[in-house]
Every structure is written in C-alpha cells, then in structure tokens.
Amino acid sequence: MSERLIGNFIDGAWRPSRADELLDVMNPATGTAIARVPMSPAAEVDEAVAIAAAAFGEWRRTPPNDRVQYFYKMKGLLEEHVEELGCIITEECGKTFEESVGEVRRAIENVEVACGIPMLLQGYNNEDIASGIDEHMLRQPLGVVATIAPFNFPAMVPFWFMPYAVACGNCFILKPSEKTPMASEKVFELWQQTGIPAGVVQLVNGGKEAVDRLLEHEEVGAISFVGSSEVARYVYGQATAHGKRAQCQGGAKNPVIVMPDADMEMTAKIVADSSFGCAGQRCLASSLVISVGEAGESFPEAIKAAAASRKVGYGMDKGVEMGPVITAESKSRIEGLIGQWEKEGAQVIVDGRGCTVSGYERGNFVFPTVLENVDPMGEVAGIEIFGPVLGLIQVADLDEAIGLINGARYGNMACLFTDSGAAARKFRYEATVGNVGINIGVAAPMAFFPFSGWKNSFFGDLHGQGRHAVEFFTQTKIVVERWPREWSRKF
C-alpha cells in the first residue's frame, strides 16, 4: 500500500478529501500500489459546484482575450513538463513512454485551438431584417460544466473539453478515473501555476457517488463523458433527465477493410500499430479486419508476423512497443473473450494468453493476439474487447464488407486500405461511422475537428474538440433591436 494520497483541487487550492474510502492506484506493469485516491462524497462535489457557481459571474465577464492568456501560459507549462507527464501516464496507465508523450501532445493541440476562442465565439448579425430593425446572434457560456474522464487517456481526453469550456467563459469540474488520477493531479498543478482565478477549474476525485451527484446537481449545466457504451448510456440518460446537455462517447468495435490491391506489408504494420498500440485500450483501436477476396490469403500471414514480433513489456524500458492492460480483472476478461471466440469457431494464429514479462511477473500483460475465421455474426464479433486482440474475417467483395460495418451496433471508426480512389470514395460515402480512415489505421481527428462517433459509440449531438466543443459549451442568444429616429434624437 502506497502512502501517497491524491487530493482534490477546490477553490484554487489542494484539499485532502474527507472520504471514508480510499482506493489503491496500481502500476499495471509491476502490480504495485503507487498512490491512493479518495472516493469523495457527494458533499465535496457540492462544495466544488458552489465555488464554481460563485466564480462564474466574474469569469464570464472576463474578456475572451484576457481568458486565453491563461491558456498561453498553460501551453508553455505543458510543453515544459511533457516528459514528466509522460512518465506519470506510463506509471499509472501502462502505455509506452512514447505513447504517453504523444497523448500529452494531443492535449496541447486542444489548448492551442482554444487560444483562438475570440474568433470561435463570434456570432453573426443582419441589418434591416425589417425596416430599421437589426438582429444579432450571440454566444454566452452555460455556467458550471463537468467532465467524467476515462482511464485510458488520462491527460488527453479531459482536454477535448476543458480548454473550450473554460475559454468560452464556463467554470469547469473534472472527475478523473479513479484508476489513473495522477496525470490529472499534475495537470491541475500546472493550472495553479498559470494563476487562473480560483473556482474556474477544479478537480474532484471519486467514484459513482461523485458521478451521480454531478449528474443530478441543478447548478451543473453540461456533462461530458468518455467510457464504455453501457456507462455512456447511463450518464446520458441521467444527465438529460436532470435537464443538462450531455455528450457521451461510448465504446467501439472498429473494423478495417483490406482490399486485394493494398500493400500488404505496409497495411499489416499500420493495422498492428492500430490494434496493439496502447495495448488495444483506446476507442480507435482496430479490432476486426475484413479481408476482401485475395487479400484474405495474404493478409493473415502479414499480420501474424507483425503481431508475433511486437515487443511487450514495461513502458519505460527501451524498445518496448506495447505495455500491459490496466488491471488484473481486465486481463482475465480479455483472455476469457479470446477463449469464447475459439468456442465460436475462430482459430488462434497468435496467442497472447498466459504470457509474462521477465522482471514484471505481476504485471497485467496480454500479448498481441490474432484469430482468423471469425464468425461476423458471432457474439464476440460485436463485443468491445478493449485489449490487444484482432479478429480476421473474409468476404467476397467491398459491398459485403460495408454491409458488415453498417450492420454493427457501434459506429466509432472504420478504415479502408486500398489503391483505388473509387473504392475509397464508395467506402467513405457509405460507411455509417463517425470517423473514417483511408489507408490510415487510427483516424484520430486533429483538435480543430470534432471527435465524431455514431450509433452506440456516441450519445448526444455535439462532440468534443473544435467548433463542436464551442457550440456545446455555449448557448445562443438572439437580440432583435430597433432604434426609432425620435428616440435617437434625444441623445
């Protein structure tokens, strides 16, 4: 048990929680506790919300040009501490150091986009909608907003929402994952260094009690969430039932189509990076490959070699390409689903079960796993495994492949590998998913585009990042005005 206790950041200062329950934060590679995190009670959520509500009046009156000065400072601090944050993420999340640093870079991109809020907040107007009458549309902040973040990208995902919410004039509360709270702790230490006014950004650790209080609290105007589809549906339902805006990113089962004209060696390398990067624990990980025609003969051997050669270990060790999954329970669940796929008739051609890493025998390691002859109608083909597991399916033509994608319950991402522009256009036009990749394994939008998602992969209307985030964190006000001449002559 670690003696290090994570605190809450409330009213511009660090406070120890009054929680009765503390959970261990585990290093998933070593199996050792590295910190303890409080399960803050609802009363502490209430305190943070009350402080945010009190700070809102002054913050919303702060000119956008003045607000973004804190973001310029934050960008500099994140750049200065990018490697430190990378180490923290690797310690608590398990991904490789390079992946962790890349995550922080993505967070920085969102800060950079939010620095353009003076333009992004602009409304529009028309003169003379009727004789002597003008009409204007203004954007104004909502008030207090909150984000409930996942474990797998503890630094990046909060920045899909936080910079935009705050730059738009809202006051923001983050509830990080109890599995990975240390990256958020460091981020809020950096916010403190910017000198941003107390109450504008706050951090409350906790579990379901804290989440439910944020969903119910009448002063919280909007909720952003990323996690499994089951929990996303719950959060969306509770938030909207209590009159809040909600944007809830759910799970995925991301398919990749490989056409016969694709470069098999390069495609296999890209797909391996997509499927096994971050140990498959990302909502844009490729989890199914649909080989079309002759591609079904050559691709399995290519991906088999790419999977079997991937170096697995502790993310801070040199040369390691993939780390552990987050918990022992996750490892057990993933290995169980591999076994279930076998029972459905799939053949394991690369088996990552029961593997250990020398020196890290207590780690939660599942090595890259590939199964072929997967039944597309089977149960596991529709389950998000959230681990380094790739299933292979063979079909006759592109229409059949697109039909499988469009018949699935998830719609986060789908990718196509081909040399054919006609096939690429047909695919991007017809695929019912929110993020499309053409010869790309991870179609992750840049910060100035929304992180899209369709069907059971997203609940809501407006997504995180870019203009969608600005629209989500503001409400529009229409002003219709007339100034008769006899009134104007008085002044």
TORPADO-554671 format. One record per residue: x, y, z of N, C-alpha, C in turn. Coordinates in pm, whole numbers, plus 50000, padded with zeros to 5 digits. Example, Ala and Ser with C-alpha at 12.3 -4.5 7.8 and 13.67 -1.06 7.14 Angstrom:
BEGIN
513194943150780512304955050780513204967050780 512854977550708513674989450714512905000350787 
***
This chain:
BEGIN
500844988050000500005000050000500875012550000 500585021949907501345034349900500855044250004 501755052750051501395063150146501005076150076 501245076849946500935089049872499435090249850 498855101549893497415103649884497115114849784 496295112049686495865121949588494825131149653 494955144049632493995153649687493025158749582 492085166949626491165174049538491645188449524 491415194249405491775208249382490495216349377 490235223749485488975231049502489275245249547 488625254849481488775268949517490235273449509 490945268549410492305273049386493355267249477 493005256749555493965251049650493745235949660 494775229049705494685214649725494095211549863 493125202549863492455198849987492455183750002 492735178750121492545164350143491055161250148 490665150350087489265146450090488875141050227 487605142350259487065136650383486495122650358 486845116550245486305103550207486665092750308 485725083850333485985072150417486695061150339 486475061050207487025050350124488185055550040 489285048250041490445051249957490755039049872 491105041349744491465030349655492945031449618 493565019949599494955019849552495005022849403 495965031349366496295033549226497455024149194 497235015049099498205004449073499015007148947 500295004048952501105003748831500794990448762 500174990648643499744977948582500874969248531 502084974848521503234966848477503904959648592 503894965848710504584959948825503634953448924 502354957048917501384951749012501514957449152 502164969249163502364975549293501544988449304 501144991849428500405004149452501355016049451 500975026649378501825038549367501185050849429 499915050249463499225061349528497875056249578 497195064949652495835061949697494955073749657 493755070449612492835080749563491545080149644 491005091649685489785091749766488525090249681 487555083449736486225083049677485395094149742 485575106049692484995117949755483475116849765 482905120749878481455120049895480755131249818 479445130049806478645139849733478805153849791 479005154849922479135167949986480335175749930 481405168649895482575175649840482325180049696 481515172449623481085176949491480255189649505 479365189749603478525201649626479385213949655 480435212149734481325223449765481985228749638 482485219649554483145223949431482165231149338 480945225949328479955232249241479585246149293 479405247449423479055260449481480155270649455 481395266549468482525275649444482595279349296 482365269649207482365272449064481245282149028 480065280049084478945288949056479235303149102 479915304549217480255317849268481315324649180 482215316549123483285322149039482795325648899 481685319748858481235321248720480945335748681 480285343248770479905356948735481085365448690 482175364748763483355372648727484055366848605 484125353648596484845347448485484155349948351 482815349048349482135351248223482255365648176 482485375048269482675389148232484115392248192 485005382548212486395384448171486465383748019 487005393847952487045393547805487775381147753 487295375347644487965363447588489455365347565 489855377247523491295379747502492075378147632 491455381647744492115380047873492065365547920 490975358747893490875344747932491975336347868 492225338547739493165329747670494605332047713 494885342747785496255344747834496655333247927 495705327948002495995316448089496305303948006 495705303147889495945291547802497325292247738 497755304347703499125305647653500125301047759 499855304747884500725300247994500655285048010 499435279748000499255265348017499975257547907 499905262347786500625255747676502115255047707 502685266047751504105266247784504455256647896 503595256047997503855246948109503725232248067 502745229347984502605215647934503815211547851 504295220747768505495217847687506695215347779 506815223347883507925222047976507875208848052 506675203848079506515191848163506025179748083 506185179947952505635169147870506245155647906 507525155047931508155142247963507785137548103 507665146948196507225143248331505815137448327 504935143948252503585138648238503595125048169 504465123548070504585110748002504965099548098 505905102348187506295092348287505145088748380 504385098948422503255096448512502215087648445 501905090748318500895082948246501345068448231 502615066448197503115052848182503045045348315 503355051948425503325045448556501925041048596 500925049348569499585046048618498695039348513 499025041348385498165036248278498775024248207 500115023648201500775012048144501265013448002 500835023847929501255025147790502735028547781 503315027747664504725030847650504965045747669 506215049247703506555063347725506265071547599 506595066047481506355073347356504865075747336 504045065647367502595067447355502095077947454 502645077947573502225087547675502575101747635 503775103747583504175117047536503285121447420 502975112147330502065115447220500705119747270 500225113547377498955117547437499005131947487 500085135547553500225149247603500275159147487 500925155247378500975163947260499575166647208 498725156547209497335158447167496585167947260 496875167147389496265176547483496685190747451 497975192647422498495205847391497805211647267 497545203247167496875207947046495525214247079 494795208347174493495213947210493635227247282 494685228747361494945241847423495215252247315 495985248447215496305257647107495045262047033 494145252547004492915256146934492055265447021 491975262547150491165270747241491705285047251 492985287047221493535300647222492895309347114 492235303147018491525310846914490095313946950 489735313047077488335314747118487775328647085 488565339547082487975352247042487305351646905 487835343546814487195341846684486135330846687 486425319946756485495308746758484175312346826 484215322046915483005326246988482125335946910 482615340646796481875350946725480505346146682 479515354946693478175352246644478005357746504 476785361746470476545367946340475345377046351 475145385446249474065395246257473605399146117 472415404646114471855410545992471275424146024 471595433845941470905446845949469605446145870 468635454045915467385455845841466685442645808 466465434545911465615422845888464185427445859 463875438945910462705446745870463175461245873 462405470245826462855484045815463285489645952 464585492945964465105498746087465325488946200 465185475946174465335465646279466515456546245 467395454446344468575446046326468465433746417 469135422846376469095410446454470515405046471 470805400246593472135395446625472025381846697 473005373346671473115360846745474415361346826 474305359546957475445359747048475635346047110 476875342947146477155330547220477535334047364 476865327647460477145330147600477375316847673 478205316947777478525304347848477335298847925 477445285847959476365278948030476405281148180 477625281748236477775282848382478795272848433 478325263148510479205252648564479025240148477 480155234448433480125222448350481125212348408 480955199548371481815189148428482155178548324 483295172448343483735161248259484055149248348 483585137648304483885124848369484795117348273 486055115648311487085111048218487405096248236 487935089648132488275075348138489715073148181 490075060548201491435057348245492445057248132 491995054648009492965051047905493735062847846 493165074847852493885086947809493685097747916 494325096048031494025104848145494445119248125 495395121848036495795135748010495065141447890 494885133547785494325138947661492825141447667 492045131447710490595132447699490035144647774 490475147847896489945160047959490145172547874 491185172547791491465184247707490615184547581 489835174047554488835175247450487745185247490 487615187647619486505195447672486975207747752 487895205647843488275215947941488705229247878 489615229547782490045242647731488905250447667 488035243547595486935250447527485905255547628 485565247047725484595251147826485055263647899 486315263747941486835274748021487035287147934 487555285347813487775296847725486465303447687 485375295547681484065301047648483435308647765 484055307947884483545315347998482875307048104 482915293548090482325284848192483325281948303 482835276848413483685271448519483585256248514 484715249548529484865235548490485265226848609 484645214948618484995204948720485345191948650 486485186148685486905173248630486795162348737 486165151248698486175139048780486985128848701 488275126948734489095117448659488785103148696 489315093848618489175079748652489915076848781 489305068948867489965065148992491145055748966 491215049848844492355041248811493595049248772 493385061348718494515069448669494345084148707 494415087448836494195101248879495455109848881 496625103748865497865111148889498185121148778 497845117848653498065127248544497215139748563 495975138048606495105149548631495635158048745 496165151448846496765158848957497875168048907 498735162848820499825171048766499285182248678 498285179348596497695189648511497145201148594 496505198148706495925208848788497005216248867 498095209748894499245217048949499715227648849 499685224148723500075233748619499045244848605 497755241348613496725251848611496945261648726 497295256448841497545265148956498675274948927 499695270148856500825278848823500475289848723 499405287848645499025298348549498435310548619 497975308748743497325319748813495865321448776 495265311748710493855312748674493025314548801 491985323048798491215326048920490665313448988 490615313949119490105302649198488665299549159 488355286749150487005282349118486715280348972 487615285048884487375283748740487625269448693 488715263348742488975249248713489155241948846 488465230448860488545222948985488585207948955 489135200549050489335186249036488745179249158 487825169849135487235161949243487375147249207 488135139849286488285125549266487085118149324 486845106149275485725098549330485265087549239 484155081349278483555070449203482125073649167 481255063749178479875065349134479125075949213 479385077149343478675087249421478975101349369 480245103949340480625117049286480015119249148 480035108849064479455109948931477965112948938 477245105449019475805107349029475445121149080 476265126349171475965139849222476165150349113 477205148749030477395157948918476215157048821 475715144948799474605143148706473305149148758 473155149448889471905154148949471915168948986 473095174549008473175187949066472575198448973 471665206349027470945216048944471825227348892 472975229648955473875240448910474825235948799 474875222948771475755217948664474945217748535 475415225348436474645227048314474955217448203 476125211048208476505202148098477475191648148 477395179648088478245168348124478925163047998 480225161048006480975154147901481495141047960 481415130547881481815117347931482475109347820 483475101347858484075091447767484245078547847 483785067347789483905054447857483195043647778 482745033347843482035022447777480645027147734 480075020247636478735023947589477675022247697 477835011847778476875009447885476815021147982 477995025848024478035037048118477685050048047 478095051447920477765063547845476245065347834 475555054247808474085054847800473485059047935 474035053548043473545057148177473785071948206 475005076648179475345090648206474475099948122 474305096447995473475104847907472035105247957 471515093647994470135093048041469915101048169 470835099648265470705106848391470905121848373 471885125448292472155139748271470975146548204 470465140748098469365147048026468075146848108 467905136348189466725135848275466725147148377 467925152048410468045163348502468265176548429 467895176848301467875189448226469215194448178 470205185648168471545190048128471835186547981 472735194147924473325189847798474275178347828 474415169147732475345158047753475955153847620 477235150847625477955144947512478725133047569 478325121047529478835108947593479405099447489 480725098547487481425089647394481445075647453 481015065847375480925052247423481985043147362 481665030247357482615020247313482685018947161 483425008847116483645007146973484044992746942 483884989146817484414976546762484854980046620 486024986346611486424993046488486934983246382 486274982846266486684973846160487624980646059 488454972345999489354976545891489064967645771 488874973745656488714966145532490044966345458 490524954745417491754953645338491384948545200 491634956745098491344953044960492524945444900 492294937744795493384930044735494524938544680 494244951044644495294959644586496104967044692 495814964944819496574971744926497984966044937 498914974444980500274969945010500204961945140 500314948645133500064940245250501064942645362 502324944145329503334946045434503094959045509 502884969945434502634982745500501294982745574 500274976745513498974976045578499054968445709 499764957245709499884949345831500584957245941 501614964745904502314972846004501394983446064 500634990245978499735000846026498614994946112 498054983546067496974977246143497484972246276 498704966846280499274962146407499434973846504 499904985146455500034996846541498665001246593 497655000346508496305004346548495714994646649 495894981646624495254971446708495954969446841 497284970546841498054967046960498674979147030 498634990646966499095002747033498245005547156 498865010447262498175012847390497495000147440 498054988647404497524975447441496074973747399 495694980547289494334979547240493304986847323 493764994447422492855001247515492585015647469 492065016947350491655030147303490425028347215 489605038447211488335037347139488525037746989 489735040146941490015039746797490925028046761 491045018146847491845006246814491114997646713 491834993046611491234983646516491064970146586 489894964246573489644951546640489164940646546 488774944346424488364934646322488984938446189 489514928746117489974930945981489084922845888 488494929645790487654923145690488444922945560 488964911245525489764909845403488844906845285 489054913945176488214912445057488944903944954 488304893244908488844884944802490214879344833 491174881744743492514876144755493274881544876 492864892844930493534898145050493434888245166 492404880045164492234870145270493284859245269 494004857845160495074847945152496404853345202 496684866145175497994871845207498024879645338 496914885945376496964894445495497184886745624 496554875145646496764868145773498234865345805 499004861245707500424858645732501174871445766 500814882345697501494895045722501194900245863 499934899545907499604904546040500104895046147 500174882246116500704872446211502154875946245 502954879146144504354882746167504474895646245 503634905546212503684918546280503294917246427 502304908646456501854906746594502864899046676 503394888246619504304879546694505634886346726 506024896246646507324902846665507244915046756 506044918746799505894930946879506474928747019 507314938047063507964936647194507054942047303 506744933547400505844937047510506644938147639 506304948247721507004949847848506604962347921 507444966448013507234978648093507474990748004 506534999748001506535010747907507705020247915 508435020348026509585029148039510865022447989 510815009447960512015002447912512215004947763 513455006447724513805009547587513384998347493 512815002247379512444992747276511094986247295 510444988347407509134982347430508094989247341 507274981047274506264986147181504844985247236 504654977447342503314976047400503424972647547 502584979047628502584976647771501454967647814 501144967347944500094958747998498714964747980 497694956948011496344962448023496184967648165 495114974948189495034983348308494944975648439 494204964648445494024957348571494074942348548 494244935048657494204920448650492824915648605 491784923048645490424919448602490274921148451 490864931648396490814933648251491534922348179 492694918548230493454907548171492604894748168 491974891648278491154879648287489974880248190 489344891948182488204893748091488624891947946 489734898147908490214897247770490544882847732 491244875847820491614862047790490374853047783 489364856347864488114848847858487394850747725 487424862947671486774865747543487514859147428 488834858247438489594850747337489134836147335 489004830447453488514816647464487114815147408 486264825147432484894824547381484894825047228 485784833147170485894833847025486294820146968 487204813347038487584799746996486384790546995 485564791347098484384782747107483394785546995 483434797946942482564801446830483134796946696 484334790946697484904785446575486124792446521 486544803546583487734810646535489004803046574 490044804446492491324797946520492354808446563 493034805846673494064814946723495354812446646 495834822546573497094820946499498254828146569 497944837446659498934843246750498244844046886 498784837246985498114836147116498884843947221 498264854147278498914862547378498494859447520 497774848447541497314844947674498424838047755 498374840247884499274833147974500734837047960 500994848647905502384853147884502844862047999 504114861648028504704870348130505914877448074 506284888248142507474895948106508494894248218 509694890348182510734887948282510984900648365 510944899048495511124910248586509834917148623 508764914148549507454920448576506374909648578 506644899148650505734887748652504364890948711 504274901748789502984905648848502204915148758 502754918348643502094927648552500904921548480 500024930248432498774925948366498984924848215 499864915848175500244915248034499394905147957 498804910047848498214901647745498964905047617 499634895347557500414897847437499484899047315 499964904947205499144905847084498564892347045 497284892647011496554880446978495804882446847 495874872446759495184873046631494394860146612 493134861546573492284849946544491734851346403 491724840446327491144840746192489884832146187 489184833346073487904826346053486894830146161 486894842846197485934847946295484544848346232 483564843946306482174844646262481654858846282 481374866246172480934880146188479594881346260 478824870546263477534870646331477644865246474 478854861046514479044855746648478964866646753 478834862346878478654871846988479874880647010 481084874947008482284882447040482604892746932 482184890046807482424899646699481724912946726 480744913046814480044925446847480394931146983 481384925047053481744929547187483054937547182 483094948547250484344956147260485254948947359 486334943047309487254935647396488144945147474 488534956247416489374966347479490694960347527 491334953547435492624947347461493304944547328 494524939147331495304937247208494904924747132 493674924347084493094912647020492494916746886 492864909546781492404912846646491754900546583 490524902146534489814891346466489814893446315 489984882546239490044883146093488814876746031 488214883945936487014879445865487304880445715 486804871145637486994871545493485644872545423 485574881745323484344883545245484704884145097 483674883845013483894883044869484164896644805 483474907044852483614919944784483394931444883 483624943644832483544955644915482124957944967 481124955144885479734956944930479424948445052 479914936145051479674927345166480394932645289 481604937845271482354943445383481654955545443 481194964545357480484976345405479184972445473 478544961945423477314957045487477554952445629 478684945645654479004941445790479224953445881 479914963445831480174975545910478864982545943 478024984145843476794991745864475754984145946 475924970945955475004963046036475414961946181 476584967346217477084966446353476444977046441 476444974546573475794984046664476694995946698 478004994346680478925005546705479175013246575 479605025646590479915033746472480965044246501 482045040046568483065049846604484025052346487 484675041746437485655043246331485635031146240 485945033246113486205022446019487255027445920 488125018245876489225021945787489245012845665 489765018145556489905010645432491335012045382 491925000645341493255000645281493124996345135 493525005145044493345002844902494195012544822 494375009344694494975018644599493925024744507 492675021144528491595025344440490865037544494 490915048444420490165060244460488675057944457 488195049944361486765047144352486285039244473 487085029244514486715021444633486725030244757 487725039144766487825048044882486635057344890 486225062844775485075071944777483785064644814 483605052844758482405044944791482365042044940 483505038344997483585034845138483285046845227 483935057945202483725069445289482315074945277 481685072945161480325077745138479295068845209 479535055645209478515046345255478695041445399 479895041845452480145036345585479435044645692 478645038245777477885045345880478685045746010 479785053046005480635055446122481005070146126 481435074746242481735088946258483135093046219 484095083546226485485086446190485925076246085 486375080945970486745072345859488225074045828 488925062745810490325063145771490525056745634 491265063245547491645057545418493155055545420 493585043145424494995039645439495585045545567 494725046845666495065051945800494545041845901 495355038246001494915028446099494195034146219 494515046546254493855053246365493405066846315 492125067946280491595080346223491225090046333 492245094546408492025103646521491975118046469 490865125046486490765138646435491735148146506 492265157546431493035168346492492125176646581 492725184846666491955192046767490965201946707 491195206146583490265215746523489135208946447 489055195446455487915187946405487235180946524 485925178346513485245171146622485655156446624 485725150746746485955136446760484595129746745 484335125146625482985120546592482735106346643 481555101646621481135088346665479645087146642 479215075646590477805073546557477265061346632 475985059446618475275047746672475575046146822 475885034046867476095031847011477475036347059 478225042546971479515048147011479395062447061 478215068447049478065082247096476615085147129 476415092047242475095096447283475135111547298 474385118447215474385132947217474305138447077 474615151147064474545157946934475885164046894 476525170746986477785177746959478935170547027 480025168346953481155160647002482215169447067 483255163047117484375170347175485275176247068 486055186047108487055192847025486435203046928 487265213046894486955222346786485655229946801 485035232746687483805240746686482655233746759 482615220346750481565213246823481635216446972 482855216647027483015219547169482555233647202 482875243147116482445256947139480925257847139 480295251147044478825251247038478225244447161 478845233447204478305226147319478385234447446 479475241747464479685249147589479165263447586 478375266747485477735279947481476265278247446 475495288047483474105288547441473905301447360 473045300547261472865312047172471765321147223 472015333847206471015344047243470755352647119 469495354447087469105362746974468635376247025 469175386846968468795400547003468195407046879 466955411446891466285418846783466055432946835 466595443046764466555456646820466145466946715 465495477446767465075488546682465325501446759 465815511446689466065524446748465365535146664 464085538246699463345548346621464055561746620 463885569046512464615581746498464285591646607 463015592046649462665601946750463345598946882 463655586046909464405582547030465875586847015 466435584146899467855587046880468135602046885 467145610546850467375625046852467565630246993 467125622647093467275626947233468715626047281 469585618647208470945615947257471965622447165 
***
